[in-house]
Amino acid sequence: MKKEEQLTTKAYIKRYFQRICQSWSLVQGLTVTLRYFFQPSRIVTEQYPENKKTLKMHDRFRGRLEMIEDENGENKCTACSLCEKACLNGSINVLSTKNIAGKKVLGRYLYRLDTCTLCSLCVEACPFDAIRMNQDFELSRTTREAFEMILNKKEGRG
């Protein structure tokens, strides 16, 4: 009885190693590994904490939301609220006011990063290109209040 178990085990091990040797994906993986071993300049791994100053994310990376300002330091937002309507989970609140002439202007632009899914639908909905997703990737905070931001906050403005 033990002899049959040993034969079965031997047959199983033999079949196991035959499948490994015949596996094409193993050969492909080893060629990639060897290529990186002999050409280390092709490695794309970033050494994060050491190269924090020079690290640049890809152009299509979507970080947190930010407002774009013109040459005079004024933001382009007209408080149309299209970005607020496009936001699926209500991360954006556009609070508009009226100026002296009675025209609707932006009062506060509230953004809650903790509920934002970084989907960029608000950026696509904005007809004035007043907002964009920035390259900031370190989004951790210690308090929940730090995730609530007023994006149009400036000197002398609320």
TORKOL-4160 file (C-alpha; in steps of 0.2 Angstrom, whole numbers, padded with zeros to 4 digits, m for minus):
158
<pt num="1" X="0000" Y="0000" Z="0000"/>
<pt num="2" X="0014" Y="0012" Z="0004"/>
<pt num="3" X="0023" Y="0008" Z="m0012"/>
<pt num="4" X="0007" Y="0014" Z="m0022"/>
<pt num="5" X="0006" Y="0030" Z="m0012"/>
<pt num="6" X="0025" Y="0033" Z="m0016"/>
<pt num="7" X="0022" Y="0030" Z="m0035"/>
<pt num="8" X="0007" Y="0041" Z="m0035"/>
<pt num="9" X="0017" Y="0055" Z="m0026"/>
<pt num="10" X="0032" Y="0052" Z="m0038"/>
<pt num="11" X="0020" Y="0053" Z="m0053"/>
<pt num="12" X="0012" Y="0069" Z="m0046"/>
<pt num="13" X="0029" Y="0077" Z="m0044"/>
<pt num="14" X="0035" Y="0072" Z="m0061"/>
<pt num="15" X="0019" Y="0079" Z="m0069"/>
<pt num="16" X="0021" Y="0095" Z="m0059"/>
<pt num="17" X="0038" Y="0098" Z="m0065"/>
<pt num="18" X="0034" Y="0094" Z="m0083"/>
<pt num="19" X="0020" Y="0107" Z="m0083"/>
<pt num="20" X="0032" Y="0120" Z="m0076"/>
<pt num="21" X="0045" Y="0116" Z="m0089"/>
<pt num="22" X="0032" Y="0117" Z="m0103"/>
<pt num="23" X="0024" Y="0133" Z="m0096"/>
<pt num="24" X="0027" Y="0148" Z="m0109"/>
<pt num="25" X="0022" Y="0161" Z="m0096"/>
<pt num="26" X="0036" Y="0155" Z="m0085"/>
<pt num="27" X="0049" Y="0158" Z="m0099"/>
<pt num="28" X="0041" Y="0175" Z="m0103"/>
<pt num="29" X="0042" Y="0180" Z="m0085"/>
<pt num="30" X="0060" Y="0175" Z="m0083"/>
<pt num="31" X="0065" Y="0185" Z="m0099"/>
<pt num="32" X="0058" Y="0201" Z="m0092"/>
<pt num="33" X="0067" Y="0198" Z="m0075"/>
<pt num="34" X="0083" Y="0194" Z="m0084"/>
<pt num="35" X="0081" Y="0209" Z="m0096"/>
<pt num="36" X="0079" Y="0221" Z="m0080"/>
<pt num="37" X="0094" Y="0212" Z="m0072"/>
<pt num="38" X="0106" Y="0216" Z="m0087"/>
<pt num="39" X="0098" Y="0233" Z="m0091"/>
<pt num="40" X="0094" Y="0242" Z="m0075"/>
<pt num="41" X="0091" Y="0258" Z="m0083"/>
<pt num="42" X="0074" Y="0252" Z="m0090"/>
<pt num="43" X="0067" Y="0249" Z="m0072"/>
<pt num="44" X="0053" Y="0260" Z="m0069"/>
<pt num="45" X="0051" Y="0258" Z="m0050"/>
<pt num="46" X="0052" Y="0274" Z="m0040"/>
<pt num="47" X="0062" Y="0275" Z="m0024"/>
<pt num="48" X="0048" Y="0286" Z="m0016"/>
<pt num="49" X="0054" Y="0293" Z="0000"/>
<pt num="50" X="0071" Y="0297" Z="m0006"/>
<pt num="51" X="0065" Y="0306" Z="m0023"/>
<pt num="52" X="0050" Y="0315" Z="m0016"/>
<pt num="53" X="0057" Y="0332" Z="m0023"/>
<pt num="54" X="0059" Y="0326" Z="m0041"/>
<pt num="55" X="0045" Y="0314" Z="m0042"/>
<pt num="56" X="0032" Y="0319" Z="m0055"/>
<pt num="57" X="0016" Y="0310" Z="m0058"/>
<pt num="58" X="0009" Y="0306" Z="m0075"/>
<pt num="59" X="m0001" Y="0319" Z="m0085"/>
<pt num="60" X="m0017" Y="0309" Z="m0083"/>
<pt num="61" X="m0015" Y="0307" Z="m0065"/>
<pt num="62" X="m0030" Y="0313" Z="m0055"/>
<pt num="63" X="m0026" Y="0321" Z="m0038"/>
<pt num="64" X="m0037" Y="0332" Z="m0028"/>
<pt num="65" X="m0047" Y="0346" Z="m0036"/>
<pt num="66" X="m0040" Y="0364" Z="m0037"/>
<pt num="67" X="m0046" Y="0380" Z="m0045"/>
<pt num="68" X="m0037" Y="0388" Z="m0059"/>
<pt num="69" X="m0033" Y="0407" Z="m0058"/>
<pt num="70" X="m0029" Y="0419" Z="m0072"/>
<pt num="71" X="m0015" Y="0431" Z="m0073"/>
<pt num="72" X="m0023" Y="0444" Z="m0061"/>
<pt num="73" X="m0025" Y="0430" Z="m0048"/>
<pt num="74" X="m0044" Y="0429" Z="m0050"/>
<pt num="75" X="m0052" Y="0412" Z="m0053"/>
<pt num="76" X="m0062" Y="0408" Z="m0068"/>
<pt num="77" X="m0077" Y="0401" Z="m0059"/>
<pt num="78" X="m0094" Y="0409" Z="m0063"/>
<pt num="79" X="m0104" Y="0400" Z="m0050"/>
<pt num="80" X="m0114" Y="0391" Z="m0063"/>
<pt num="81" X="m0115" Y="0375" Z="m0052"/>
<pt num="82" X="m0113" Y="0363" Z="m0067"/>
<pt num="83" X="m0098" Y="0354" Z="m0057"/>
<pt num="84" X="m0109" Y="0353" Z="m0042"/>
<pt num="85" X="m0123" Y="0344" Z="m0052"/>
<pt num="86" X="m0110" Y="0333" Z="m0061"/>
<pt num="87" X="m0103" Y="0327" Z="m0044"/>
<pt num="88" X="m0111" Y="0310" Z="m0041"/>
<pt num="89" X="m0109" Y="0310" Z="m0022"/>
<pt num="90" X="m0110" Y="0328" Z="m0017"/>
<pt num="91" X="m0092" Y="0332" Z="m0014"/>
<pt num="92" X="m0094" Y="0350" Z="m0021"/>
<pt num="93" X="m0105" Y="0364" Z="m0015"/>
<pt num="94" X="m0105" Y="0380" Z="m0024"/>
<pt num="95" X="m0111" Y="0395" Z="m0014"/>
<pt num="96" X="m0115" Y="0409" Z="m0025"/>
<pt num="97" X="m0118" Y="0428" Z="m0020"/>
<pt num="98" X="m0123" Y="0443" Z="m0030"/>
<pt num="99" X="m0111" Y="0458" Z="m0032"/>
<pt num="100" X="m0116" Y="0476" Z="m0032"/>
<pt num="101" X="m0122" Y="0476" Z="m0050"/>
<pt num="102" X="m0133" Y="0461" Z="m0046"/>
<pt num="103" X="m0123" Y="0448" Z="m0055"/>
<pt num="104" X="m0121" Y="0431" Z="m0049"/>
<pt num="105" X="m0103" Y="0428" Z="m0043"/>
<pt num="106" X="m0094" Y="0414" Z="m0033"/>
<pt num="107" X="m0095" Y="0416" Z="m0014"/>
<pt num="108" X="m0087" Y="0400" Z="m0008"/>
<pt num="109" X="m0082" Y="0384" Z="m0017"/>
<pt num="110" X="m0083" Y="0370" Z="m0004"/>
<pt num="111" X="m0074" Y="0354" Z="m0008"/>
<pt num="112" X="m0074" Y="0338" Z="0003"/>
<pt num="113" X="m0060" Y="0327" Z="m0002"/>
<pt num="114" X="m0065" Y="0313" Z="0010"/>
<pt num="115" X="m0081" Y="0309" Z="0000"/>
<pt num="116" X="m0073" Y="0313" Z="m0017"/>
<pt num="117" X="m0070" Y="0298" Z="m0029"/>
<pt num="118" X="m0058" Y="0308" Z="m0040"/>
<pt num="119" X="m0068" Y="0303" Z="m0055"/>
<pt num="120" X="m0065" Y="0320" Z="m0064"/>
<pt num="121" X="m0083" Y="0322" Z="m0069"/>
<pt num="122" X="m0084" Y="0339" Z="m0062"/>
<pt num="123" X="m0069" Y="0345" Z="m0072"/>
<pt num="124" X="m0077" Y="0338" Z="m0088"/>
<pt num="125" X="m0093" Y="0347" Z="m0084"/>
<pt num="126" X="m0085" Y="0364" Z="m0081"/>
<pt num="127" X="m0088" Y="0375" Z="m0097"/>
<pt num="128" X="m0075" Y="0388" Z="m0091"/>
<pt num="129" X="m0060" Y="0377" Z="m0087"/>
<pt num="130" X="m0060" Y="0384" Z="m0069"/>
<pt num="131" X="m0056" Y="0368" Z="m0060"/>
<pt num="132" X="m0043" Y="0354" Z="m0063"/>
<pt num="133" X="m0036" Y="0339" Z="m0055"/>
<pt num="134" X="m0019" Y="0342" Z="m0048"/>
<pt num="135" X="m0004" Y="0331" Z="m0046"/>
<pt num="136" X="m0005" Y="0330" Z="m0027"/>
<pt num="137" X="m0004" Y="0311" Z="m0022"/>
<pt num="138" X="m0001" Y="0313" Z="m0004"/>
<pt num="139" X="m0019" Y="0314" Z="0002"/>
<pt num="140" X="m0018" Y="0308" Z="0019"/>
<pt num="141" X="m0023" Y="0319" Z="0034"/>
<pt num="142" X="m0024" Y="0317" Z="0052"/>
<pt num="143" X="m0041" Y="0325" Z="0055"/>
<pt num="144" X="m0058" Y="0324" Z="0046"/>
<pt num="145" X="m0059" Y="0343" Z="0045"/>
<pt num="146" X="m0043" Y="0344" Z="0035"/>
<pt num="147" X="m0053" Y="0336" Z="0021"/>
<pt num="148" X="m0065" Y="0350" Z="0020"/>
<pt num="149" X="m0057" Y="0364" Z="0009"/>
<pt num="150" X="m0062" Y="0381" Z="0003"/>
<pt num="151" X="m0054" Y="0381" Z="m0014"/>
<pt num="152" X="m0056" Y="0400" Z="m0018"/>
<pt num="153" X="m0049" Y="0406" Z="m0001"/>
<pt num="154" X="m0038" Y="0421" Z="m0003"/>
<pt num="155" X="m0032" Y="0436" Z="0007"/>
<pt num="156" X="m0047" Y="0446" Z="0012"/>
<pt num="157" X="m0060" Y="0433" Z="0006"/>
<pt num="158" X="m0069" Y="0420" Z="0017"/>
